[in-house]
Amino acid sequence: MLLASPYHLSLDPAETAAGRPFPPLGPLVSAAELQALGHSVAFYDASLVSHVETFREALRGHQPTQVAILSDPHSVPVKMCTLGQRDAALAMVRLSREAGASVLVAGPDPTDHPELYTAAGATHVVVGEHDGALLDWAEGRLAPGIAPRRSNTTHLDTLPDPAWELVDLGAYAERWRRRHGRWELNLSTARGCPYRCNWCAKPTWGRSYHVASPERIARQIFAARARWQPDGLWFTDDIFAVKPPWLSAFRALVGSDPLPFRCNTRADLVREGAYVADLAAAGCREVWMGAESGSDTILAAMDKDQTRADIEIAVSRLRGAGIRVGFFLQLGYPGERYDDVLATLDMVRSLRPDEIGISVSYPLPGTGFHDRVRDQLTKANWSSSMANEVLFAGAYPQGFYEAVREVLRAESAWWTWRPGSSRGALRRTGALPWHAVRWPVHRARMRWLGRG
Ligand code: SF4
């Protein structure tokens, strides 16, 4: 049996530029589940290979009768599902069928568009969480066709640890350290998210939320530290430590010398001082927050259930605890006008986050946002992660959002600059004169295209 993760970093220019590749966590848990049932599993990790054709060689080498192509539901780049990644996954389905194997496919895009994968030849397509269906398929109990959504796993402690030994972790560590001088391994404490932001796609677990015990996560960290020696961790959870008592217990378990980590959070969680103290003591060094907009009107339209005041308090608390802050920002949400964009600029300039990720709003299938703009869609998916295309008839032209983005990137390049000798630090230093020259041009373009 061959398990394959179809995500190609080479087809993702945004993540390639970030230089922080992560191994496919979800599929590695699936591999461990199959191993626990006694199956012999080979693993193909497309992340660091440059071309889909490499998969043909893997099929020749392993001669599998069963191939499972599993996209990682923990990975944001996977959930974006650009056309390039989809084409690669479909090509892997075709190659597997040409090799005569039974082919199961699962993940966010197969959940949203199962018919694309059956048309490419997949014998089984799983909608939603795939664990149970995968095990049935491996044992010959799964009927061919589209396997409907099943109940989600509720007790995450029953899952095995990821089979890290099946991928080349050294190659990931080498890429990280060459670029950043350190390496982070990815871990997950939970599946799903209980919040209701209406643009956020939740194809695999819906709005359910289940978390592993703090004891299990602490044990996984100790084991990973002893065996692989990462310099830090990235928790892939949509939102880390949704429940404050969980965080307190976790903090007590990881001890006084915890492995540093980064994670995603929400402003309404980290506006509480006791919570932030636990977060810092547990090892958190950086959080990424879906700030999205500086306009309360737009935050309300998104059902974000947080306000700009929450964001301001949260940043102040985090800074006080020595935790770096990254903002995810969105431009072009329906109803956003020029003044709302100026409010976002004002918020970012006043709070000066340490990192910024800026995107135009992306209507993903299954979301309230997608339903709202369904009749105005000009295209369904971005062609690549760098595309940042406005996919529906919005208030302003594409060039306006590009200009706003470049203004923010240029300004933040100055306040986030730190001296350093890593490749990443040298690149940032080298980019400063470029930003200085371009900033007035982008600002003039922003004003011109946003006029009226
Ligand atoms: S945007 Fe974040 S907090 Fe909101 S629903 Fe999605 S994962 Fe949850």
Residues whose N, C-alpha, C, O or C-beta is under 5 A from the ligand:
A	BS01	SF4	C193 Y195 R196 C197 C200 D238 G290
